[in-house]
Amino acid sequence: MSVLIQTRNLEKVYHRGGEAVHALRGVELEFHKETFATIVGPSGSGKTTLLHIMGCLDRPSGGTVEIDGISLSEISGSEQDRIRRNMIGFVFQEFHLIPSLSVADNILLPLLFSRKKPEPGYLDHLMETVGIVHRKDHRPNQLSGGEMQRAAVARALINRPQVLLADEPSGNLDTDNSIRIFELLSSLKQEGITVIVVTHNMELARMADRQVHFRDGRLADEPGRC
């Protein structure tokens, strides 16, 4: 199985006044294609920082990230933007749905930024996949929390990304809806998508093929690799 994302000696330092905060300390990781991995660890351990750097939302202070063989440190900001738009989908704890738009239009929104036309039938396919096709014309305030997160997952997939990055996607959901969202994320590897999820919930994390454990900006022992 080939590697999709690789980090080498990844460092991230934030400066708060005169203090240097080391969010990542020499992180070396590989994520293979078509797998489901979770990143777990205490608050402040570097999980979200890693996710943002791999998703081209932030830049490292040192080290490198490669996505599908492309070193992010060797390409321009505009090329990184293109990779983020075309190769990566994002799901966050907050749903970030636009209240004035229908569910369908919220899902289609990323296509405006990538200047793509909707593929015939693909929107309905996605909405059926995530289980909200019956909510197509509803507004976000007419949805349950679980339905809003499912809409957010569909929106992240509308550009047919190679990798989906999710930051605490079950953080605002009850137990049943959290399990359903993780089951949905797990199923995406059957569509050829690599899924990487940050979570505090160890029970949900164990649903993944692999759990990556973080502590103080470093990798802790991993119970399994893939």
C-alpha positions as CSV (number, residue, x, y, z in Angstrom):
1,M,0.0,0.0,0.0
2,S,1.6,3.3,-1.1
3,V,2.2,6.4,1.1
4,L,-0.1,9.4,0.6
5,I,1.2,11.7,3.3
6,Q,4.6,11.7,4.9
7,T,6.1,14.1,7.5
8,R,9.8,14.3,8.2
9,N,11.2,16.0,11.4
10,L,8.2,18.2,11.5
11,E,8.5,21.2,13.9
12,K,6.1,24.0,14.8
13,V,6.9,26.8,17.2
14,Y,4.5,29.5,18.2
15,H,5.6,32.7,19.9
16,R,3.5,34.2,22.7
17,G,5.2,37.3,23.8
18,G,8.7,36.3,24.8
19,E,7.7,32.6,25.2
20,A,8.3,30.0,22.5
21,V,5.7,27.2,22.5
22,H,6.7,24.0,20.7
23,A,3.6,22.5,19.3
24,L,5.4,19.8,17.2
25,R,8.8,18.4,18.0
26,G,10.4,16.3,15.2
27,V,7.3,14.4,14.1
28,E,7.8,11.7,11.6
29,L,4.8,9.9,10.3
30,E,3.4,8.1,7.2
31,F,-0.3,7.7,6.3
32,H,-1.0,5.2,3.5
33,K,-3.7,5.5,0.9
34,E,-7.2,4.2,1.5
35,T,-6.8,3.9,5.3
36,F,-8.7,5.3,8.3
37,A,-6.4,6.7,11.0
38,T,-7.2,8.6,14.2
39,I,-4.9,11.0,16.1
40,V,-5.4,11.1,19.8
41,G,-3.8,12.7,22.8
42,P,-4.4,15.4,25.5
43,S,-5.4,18.9,24.7
44,G,-2.4,20.9,23.6
45,S,-0.4,17.9,22.5
46,G,-0.2,19.1,18.8
47,K,-2.9,17.0,17.1
48,T,-4.8,19.9,15.5
49,T,-1.5,21.7,14.6
50,L,-0.4,18.6,12.7
51,L,-3.8,18.3,10.9
52,H,-3.6,22.0,9.8
53,I,-0.1,21.6,8.5
54,M,-0.9,18.4,6.5
55,G,-4.0,20.2,5.1
56,C,-2.0,23.3,3.9
57,L,-3.8,25.5,6.4
58,D,-0.5,26.3,8.2
59,R,3.2,26.1,7.6
60,P,5.7,24.3,9.7
61,S,8.6,26.0,11.4
62,G,10.9,23.2,10.3
63,G,10.8,19.8,8.6
64,T,8.8,18.8,5.6
65,V,5.4,17.4,4.5
66,E,4.9,15.4,1.3
67,I,1.5,14.8,-0.2
68,D,1.4,12.1,-2.9
69,G,5.1,12.7,-3.5
70,I,4.9,16.5,-3.6
71,S,7.0,18.3,-1.0
72,L,5.0,21.3,0.3
73,S,8.2,23.2,1.2
74,E,9.3,23.2,-2.5
75,I,6.1,24.6,-4.0
76,S,4.6,28.1,-4.0
77,G,1.7,29.3,-1.8
78,S,-0.6,29.2,-4.8
79,E,0.3,25.6,-5.6
80,Q,-0.4,24.7,-2.0
81,D,-3.8,26.4,-2.4
82,R,-4.5,24.2,-5.4
83,I,-3.5,21.1,-3.5
84,R,-5.8,22.1,-0.6
85,R,-8.7,22.7,-3.0
86,N,-8.3,19.7,-5.2
87,M,-6.8,17.0,-3.0
88,I,-8.0,17.6,0.6
89,G,-11.4,17.8,2.2
90,F,-12.0,19.2,5.7
91,V,-14.5,18.5,8.4
92,F,-14.5,20.5,11.6
93,Q,-16.1,20.3,15.0
94,E,-18.3,23.3,14.1
95,F,-20.4,22.6,11.1
96,H,-19.8,25.9,9.4
97,L,-23.0,25.7,7.3
98,I,-24.3,28.9,5.8
99,P,-27.8,29.5,7.3
100,S,-29.3,31.2,4.2
101,L,-28.4,28.3,1.9
102,S,-30.1,25.0,1.4
103,V,-28.3,21.8,2.4
104,A,-27.6,21.1,-1.3
105,D,-26.1,24.5,-1.9
106,N,-24.0,24.3,1.2
107,I,-22.5,21.0,-0.1
108,L,-21.9,22.5,-3.5
109,L,-20.1,25.6,-2.2
110,P,-16.5,24.4,-2.5
111,L,-17.0,24.0,-6.3
112,L,-17.3,27.8,-6.5
113,F,-13.8,28.2,-5.1
114,S,-12.3,25.5,-7.3
115,R,-14.3,26.8,-10.3
116,K,-15.7,23.4,-11.1
117,K,-19.1,22.4,-12.4
118,P,-21.2,19.9,-10.4
119,E,-20.9,16.4,-11.9
120,P,-24.3,15.1,-13.0
121,G,-25.8,12.9,-10.3
122,Y,-22.8,13.2,-7.9
123,L,-24.6,15.5,-5.4
124,D,-27.4,13.1,-5.0
125,H,-25.0,10.2,-4.7
126,L,-23.1,12.0,-1.9
127,M,-26.3,12.9,-0.1
128,E,-27.5,9.3,-0.3
129,T,-24.1,8.1,0.9
130,V,-24.3,10.3,4.0
131,G,-28.0,9.7,4.5
132,I,-29.5,13.1,4.1
133,V,-30.9,13.1,0.5
134,H,-34.4,13.7,2.1
135,R,-33.0,17.0,3.5
136,K,-31.7,18.4,0.2
137,D,-33.9,21.5,0.1
138,H,-33.9,22.2,3.9
139,R,-32.0,25.0,5.6
140,P,-29.4,24.1,8.3
141,N,-31.6,25.2,11.1
142,Q,-34.1,22.5,10.1
143,L,-31.5,19.7,10.6
144,S,-30.4,17.8,13.7
145,G,-26.7,18.0,14.8
146,G,-26.0,14.7,13.3
147,E,-27.5,15.7,10.0
148,M,-25.5,19.0,9.9
149,Q,-22.3,17.0,10.4
150,R,-23.3,14.6,7.6
151,A,-23.9,17.6,5.4
152,A,-20.4,18.9,6.4
153,V,-18.9,15.5,5.4
154,A,-20.7,15.6,2.0
155,R,-19.4,19.2,1.5
156,A,-15.8,18.0,2.2
157,L,-16.2,15.2,-0.4
158,I,-17.8,17.2,-3.2
159,N,-14.4,17.9,-4.8
160,R,-13.5,14.2,-4.8
161,P,-10.5,14.6,-2.5
162,Q,-7.8,12.0,-2.0
163,V,-7.7,12.7,1.7
164,L,-10.3,13.8,4.3
165,L,-9.0,15.6,7.4
166,A,-11.5,15.9,10.3
167,D,-10.9,17.8,13.6
168,E,-13.2,16.5,16.4
169,P,-16.1,15.8,14.0
170,S,-18.1,14.2,16.9
171,G,-17.4,16.9,19.4
172,N,-20.9,18.5,19.3
173,L,-22.8,15.2,18.8
174,D,-24.4,12.7,21.2
175,T,-23.1,9.2,21.5
176,D,-25.3,7.6,18.8
177,N,-24.6,10.3,16.2
178,S,-20.9,10.2,17.0
179,I,-20.8,6.5,16.3
180,R,-22.7,7.0,13.0
181,I,-20.3,9.7,11.9
182,F,-17.3,7.5,12.6
183,E,-18.9,4.6,10.8
184,L,-19.5,6.9,7.8
185,L,-15.9,8.1,7.9
186,S,-14.6,4.5,8.1
187,S,-16.7,3.6,5.0
188,L,-15.0,6.2,2.9
189,K,-11.8,4.2,2.5
190,Q,-13.9,1.9,0.3
191,E,-14.2,4.9,-2.0
192,G,-10.4,5.2,-2.2
193,I,-10.2,8.1,0.3
194,T,-7.6,8.3,3.1
195,V,-9.3,9.6,6.3
196,I,-7.4,11.1,9.2
197,V,-9.4,12.2,12.3
198,V,-8.4,14.1,15.4
199,T,-10.5,13.0,18.4
200,H,-10.4,12.9,22.2
201,N,-12.8,9.9,22.3
202,M,-10.7,6.8,22.7
203,E,-13.7,4.5,22.1
204,L,-14.4,6.1,18.7
205,A,-10.6,6.2,17.9
206,R,-10.5,2.4,18.2
207,M,-12.9,2.2,15.2
208,A,-10.0,3.3,12.9
209,D,-7.4,1.0,11.3
210,R,-4.7,2.9,13.3
211,Q,-4.4,5.2,16.2
212,V,-1.6,7.8,16.4
213,H,-0.9,8.9,19.9
214,F,0.5,12.4,20.7
215,R,1.9,13.8,23.8
216,D,3.8,17.2,24.2
217,G,4.2,17.6,20.5
218,R,5.8,14.2,20.0
219,L,4.6,10.8,19.0
220,A,3.8,8.4,21.8
221,D,3.7,4.6,21.3
222,E,1.2,3.5,18.7
223,P,-0.7,0.3,19.2
224,G,-0.9,-0.4,15.5
225,R,0.4,0.9,12.2
226,C,-0.9,0.7,8.7
